[in-house]
Amino acid sequence: MRKDLALVSSLIPEGSRVLDLGCGDGQLLAHLMKAKGCQGSGVEIDPAAVLGAIRNGVPVVELDIDDDLPAFADHSYDVVVLSRTIQTLRGPEAVLRQMARIGGQLVVSVPNFGWWGNRLRLLRGRMPVSKDLPYEWYNSPNVRFTTLTDLQLLFDAVGLRIARRVTLTPHGNPLKLLDARANLFAGAAVYVLEAA
């Protein structure tokens, strides 16, 4: 399992009802169901990933996160996960509002466009490519790029409180920076959010 997914897993209480948005092949949910006794469902738009999730024994529905979250009932899950997906959404603010309606706790992980290596590449006149942002500008699924500072402003605007933030090095290891320096040195971050 990817290091960031292992971290996400560690933040989810045992026995939780989990909705994983953009679940890919269901690796996180399969682990949560087996190791932590969680019940879960995945949402994925890519048909090949949906088949992978089914092969991994994960209940999954093929839906568009930007448009189809109103189909889920209020407070129907304990935890809603959005792992490395927010940057691919057309309407991240609306999706966060829907997530807060669906579950009591949100776990969001995101690559940090503000990492110093990305800034350096921009200064050299090139779009950033890194371990956390591994695509060229022309073949990237990412439609939005955010820094950790900008993301916190979005959480505030949506009325979400950061219960916990874990910053990560570009290699996925925890970074012991929680202040403003994290925006410069973290390759990614994982947030646990609750309604303010």
PyMOL commands that set and color helices and strands:
alter all, ss='L'
color gray80, all
select helices_A, chain A and resi 3-10+27-36+47-55+65-71+86-88+92-102+116-123+148-158+182-185
alter helices_A, ss='H'
color red, helices_A
select strands_A, chain A and resi 17-21+39-44+60-62+77-83+103-111+160-168+174-175+188-195
alter strands_A, ss='S'
color yellow, strands_A
deselect
rebuild
show_as cartoon
